[in-house]
Amino acid sequence: MNLRSRLLAAGVAGLALVALTGCRDSRTTATSASGTPQVKIMVGGIDKVIYLPAKLTEQLGYFKDEGVDVKLLTEPSGAQAENVLIAGDVQGVVGFYDHTVDLQAKGKCIESVVQFADVPGEVEVVSTKEAGQITTPADFKGRRLGITSPGSSTDFLTQALAVRNGVGTEDFTRVKAGAGVTFIAALTNGQIDAGMTTDPTAARLTASGQGKVMLDLRTEAGTRAALGGLYPASSLYLDCAWVQQNKPTVQKLAKALVRTLAYIHDHSAADIAAKMPTDYAGDDPKLYVKAINDSKAMFTTDGVMSADGAKNVLEVLSSFSPSVKGRKDSIDLSKTYTTEFVQAANR
């Protein structure tokens, strides 16, 4: 089964699961016959390198080692994954931390319990044909820019970059381009002039010569230059009430994921790629290793949130988001993340 088929099957399985569970309260923890807690986690694109720790933890057997039965599901974007969590059909999401801030502005309490990265891990890729005309976000005006989907973190980042560079959000068109093959097709067919994406999609576009990286948010230096500071991104976030009612299970999840972050730090990209499902590499295993290597440094070694980074996320979102801008002063960042579980895991 190729990667596209695998992801389609995973998506169908996820929808079937949602249909079966209906509106089950996500605060209720299911257990296996042996008493092992069972947790469903939706990943906003399970094959994306930015979310690699989730699948790698499963592949390494760390969830089982810690005594928790985790079912990883996938949706194409973080916005869709977030909706499934709010509906109560999963207990957690592997997605961007900025959703917890955005959701608090909308009256929801969601918190990051393990912070995978202090930077987005995204890149702004420009079509090679347009690379001479689009060299900075100041050139976004009048352009069609690809995002994963409306309300996704790629949407947030695209708007933020535009506003920081003097371009209004109404001055360009945001186009839902997805990721992987759909994003590549949109860029190469001229449906978009540029767009925000991740590895391995970025690696495939640059290797083929169809796209060029304009902004690199996979590094701390690139992120600080583009966004004025760190921008904590990929994480495991959960409903606040579920966290409070299921602390032993959350601790198991945190310990497993922190072990994986240490593994990533201590192993080469080739070692990591060898542990992942073979379909994730597509038809070019060497390119997949390169994609992991290009993004590997973005992952934290301990899963701890940067407090200054969280503050910068609020600053960035309030620069363009109507829902956050008017409520910036009332946002309580202490309710959008906790370091309780990762600190215990690191001890």
C-alpha positions in Angstrom: 0.0 0.0 0.0 1.5 3.4 -1.0 1.5 6.4 1.3 -1.5 8.0 -0.3 -3.6 4.8 0.2 -2.3 4.5 3.7 -3.4 8.0 4.6 -6.8 7.6 2.9 -7.4 4.3 4.8 -6.4 6.0 8.1 -8.8 8.9 7.4 -11.6 6.5 6.6 -10.8 4.6 9.8 -10.9 7.8 11.7 -14.3 8.8 10.3 -15.7 5.4 11.0 -14.4 5.6 14.6 -16.1 9.0 14.9 -19.3 7.6 13.6 -19.2 4.8 16.2 -18.3 7.0 19.1 -20.8 9.7 18.3 -20.7 12.5 20.9 -19.0 10.4 23.6 -17.5 12.6 26.3 -13.8 12.8 25.7 -13.2 13.1 29.4 -14.2 9.4 29.9 -11.1 7.2 29.7 -11.7 3.8 28.2 -9.6 0.8 29.4 -8.7 -2.5 27.9 -9.7 -5.8 29.5 -6.4 -5.8 31.3 -7.0 -2.3 32.7 -4.7 -0.4 30.3 -5.9 3.1 29.6 -6.9 3.6 26.0 -6.3 7.0 24.4 -7.2 8.2 20.9 -5.0 11.0 19.5 -5.6 12.8 16.2 -2.6 13.9 14.3 -2.8 16.9 11.9 -1.0 15.0 9.1 0.6 11.9 10.5 3.3 11.7 7.8 4.6 15.3 8.3 8.1 15.5 9.8 6.9 18.2 12.3 4.7 15.6 13.9 7.2 12.7 13.6 7.5 12.2 17.4 4.0 10.8 17.7 4.4 8.0 15.2 8.0 7.4 16.2 6.9 6.9 19.8 4.5 4.2 18.6 7.1 2.6 16.4 9.6 2.5 19.2 7.1 0.8 21.5 7.3 3.5 24.1 3.6 4.0 24.6 3.3 0.3 25.4 6.3 0.4 27.7 4.6 3.1 29.7 1.4 1.1 29.9 -0.9 3.2 27.7 -2.8 1.9 24.6 -2.6 4.8 22.1 -4.6 4.8 18.8 -3.1 7.4 16.4 -5.5 8.7 13.8 -4.9 11.3 11.1 -6.6 14.4 9.6 -5.0 16.5 6.8 -4.7 19.7 9.0 -4.5 20.9 12.5 -7.8 22.8 12.2 -9.7 19.6 11.4 -7.9 17.7 14.1 -8.9 20.4 16.6 -12.5 20.1 15.6 -12.5 16.4 16.4 -11.1 17.0 19.8 -13.7 19.7 20.6 -16.4 17.3 19.4 -15.2 14.8 22.1 -14.3 12.0 19.7 -10.6 11.9 20.7 -8.8 12.7 23.9 -5.8 14.5 22.3 -4.3 16.2 19.3 -0.8 16.4 17.9 -0.9 19.8 16.4 0.4 23.4 16.8 0.3 25.1 20.2 -1.2 28.2 18.7 -4.6 26.5 18.6 -4.8 26.5 22.4 -4.5 30.3 22.4 -7.0 30.7 19.6 -9.4 28.4 21.3 -9.2 30.1 24.7 -10.2 33.3 22.9 -13.3 31.4 21.8 -14.1 30.1 25.3 -12.4 26.7 25.1 -9.8 25.4 27.5 -7.2 23.2 25.7 -3.6 22.8 26.9 -0.3 21.6 25.6 1.2 18.9 27.8 4.3 18.0 25.8 6.0 20.7 23.5 7.7 19.0 20.6 9.3 22.1 19.1 10.0 25.8 19.8 9.8 26.7 16.1 7.1 26.0 13.5 9.2 23.7 11.3 7.4 25.2 8.3 8.8 26.9 5.1 7.3 29.3 2.7 8.0 27.8 -0.7 7.7 29.9 -3.9 7.1 28.5 -7.3 10.4 28.6 -9.2 8.6 30.6 -11.9 7.7 33.3 -9.4 10.8 33.2 -7.3 12.2 36.4 -8.8 9.0 38.3 -8.0 8.2 36.9 -4.5 11.3 37.3 -2.3 9.8 38.4 1.0 6.3 38.5 2.6 6.1 42.1 1.5 5.5 40.7 -2.0 2.4 38.7 -1.0 0.1 41.5 -2.2 -2.2 40.3 -5.0 -0.8 36.7 -4.7 -2.5 33.4 -4.2 -0.9 31.7 -1.2 -1.3 28.0 -0.3 -2.3 27.0 3.2 -3.3 23.6 4.6 -6.8 24.7 5.3 -8.6 27.8 6.8 -8.0 28.1 10.5 -4.9 25.9 10.3 -1.5 27.0 11.7 -0.2 27.5 8.2 -3.1 30.0 7.7 -2.2 31.7 11.0 1.5 32.0 10.0 0.7 33.2 6.5 -1.5 36.0 7.8 1.0 36.9 10.5 3.9 37.1 8.0 1.9 39.3 5.7 0.8 41.8 8.4 4.4 42.0 9.9 5.5 43.0 6.4 2.9 45.7 5.7 0.5 43.6 3.7 -3.2 43.4 4.8 -4.9 40.0 5.1 -7.4 41.2 2.6 -4.7 42.0 0.0 -4.0 38.4 -1.0 -5.9 35.2 -1.4 -5.4 32.2 0.9 -6.0 28.9 -1.0 -6.7 25.6 0.6 -3.9 23.4 -0.8 -3.5 20.7 1.8 -0.1 19.0 2.0 1.9 16.4 0.1 0.7 15.6 -3.4 -2.2 18.2 -3.3 0.2 21.0 -2.3 2.7 20.0 -4.9 0.1 19.9 -7.6 -1.3 23.3 -6.6 2.2 24.9 -6.8 3.3 23.3 -10.0 -0.1 23.8 -11.8 -0.1 27.5 -11.0 -3.1 27.4 -8.6 -0.9 29.1 -6.0 2.2 31.3 -6.4 3.7 30.3 -3.1 2.6 28.5 0.1 3.4 27.4 3.6 4.3 23.7 4.0 6.5 21.2 5.8 8.9 18.4 5.1 8.8 16.0 3.3 6.7 18.1 0.9 9.3 21.0 0.9 12.1 18.5 0.3 10.3 17.1 -2.7 9.6 20.5 -4.2 13.2 21.7 -3.8 14.8 18.5 -5.0 12.7 18.5 -8.2 13.5 22.2 -8.8 9.8 23.1 -8.8 10.0 25.3 -5.7 12.4 27.4 -3.8 12.4 28.1 0.0 11.8 31.8 0.6 11.5 31.7 4.4 12.8 28.9 6.6 11.0 28.5 10.0 12.7 25.2 10.7 15.5 27.0 12.6 15.6 29.3 15.6 17.4 32.0 13.7 14.9 31.9 10.8 11.9 31.9 13.2 13.2 34.8 15.3 13.9 36.9 12.2 10.5 36.2 10.7 8.3 36.3 13.8 10.2 38.3 16.3 10.9 35.4 18.6 10.4 31.7 19.2 7.1 30.3 18.1 6.4 27.0 19.9 4.5 24.8 17.5 4.1 21.0 17.3 2.8 19.6 20.6 0.4 17.2 22.2 -2.6 19.1 23.5 -5.6 17.9 25.4 -8.8 19.2 26.9 -8.0 20.8 30.3 -10.8 18.9 32.1 -9.5 15.6 30.7 -6.0 16.4 31.9 -7.2 17.1 35.4 -9.3 13.9 35.6 -6.7 11.6 34.0 -3.3 12.7 35.4 -1.8 9.2 35.6 -2.6 8.6 32.0 -1.3 12.0 30.9 2.0 11.3 32.8 2.4 8.0 30.8 1.9 9.8 27.5 4.4 12.5 28.6 7.0 10.0 29.7 6.7 8.1 26.4 7.0 11.2 24.2 9.9 12.7 26.2 11.8 9.4 25.7 11.2 9.8 22.0 12.5 13.4 22.0 15.7 12.2 23.6 15.9 9.4 21.0 15.6 12.0 18.2 18.4 14.1 19.8 20.7 11.1 20.2 20.2 9.4 16.8 20.9 10.3 13.2 18.2 11.1 10.6 19.0 7.8 8.9 18.4 5.9 12.2 15.1 7.7 12.7 13.9 7.1 9.2 14.7 3.4 9.6 12.2 3.2 12.5 9.3 4.9 10.5 6.8 3.1 8.3 8.5 2.5 4.9 5.6 4.2 3.0 6.5 7.5 4.7 9.6 7.6 2.5 7.6 7.3 -0.7 9.8 6.3 -3.7 12.8 8.2 -2.4 14.2 7.0 0.9 17.3 9.2 0.7 15.1 12.3 0.2 13.1 11.3 3.3 16.3 11.0 5.4 17.3 14.5 4.1 13.8 15.8 5.1 14.2 14.5 8.6 17.7 15.8 8.8 16.6 19.3 7.6 14.0 19.5 10.4 15.5 17.4 13.2 17.1 20.3 15.1 13.7 21.9 15.7 12.6 19.3 18.2 13.1 20.0 21.9 15.1 17.5 24.0 12.8 17.6 27.0 9.3 18.6 25.9 9.3 21.8 28.0 7.5 24.9 26.8 9.4 28.1 26.4 7.5 30.7 28.4 8.8 33.5 26.2 7.9 31.5 23.2 4.3 31.2 24.4 4.1 35.0 24.9 5.4 35.5 21.4 2.7 33.2 20.0 0.1 35.4 21.7 1.7 38.5 20.2 1.8 37.0 16.7 -1.8 35.9 16.8 -3.1 39.2 18.2 -1.4 41.0 15.2 -4.0 39.7 12.8 -6.6 37.5 14.4 -10.0 39.2 15.2 -10.8 36.6 17.8 -7.5 37.0 19.7 -6.8 40.7 19.1 -9.8 41.9 21.1 -9.2 39.5 23.9 -5.4 39.6 24.1 -5.3 41.2 27.6 -7.6 38.5 29.0 -5.8 35.5 27.6 -4.3 33.4 30.4 -1.3 31.6 28.9 -0.9 29.5 32.1 -4.1 27.7 31.0 -2.8 27.0 27.5 0.1 24.8 28.5 1.6 22.9 31.5 5.1 21.7 32.2 4.0 19.5 35.1 4.1 16.2 33.3 7.3 16.7 31.2 9.2 18.0 34.3 8.2 14.8 36.1 9.2 12.7 33.1 12.6 14.4 32.9 13.2 13.7 36.6 
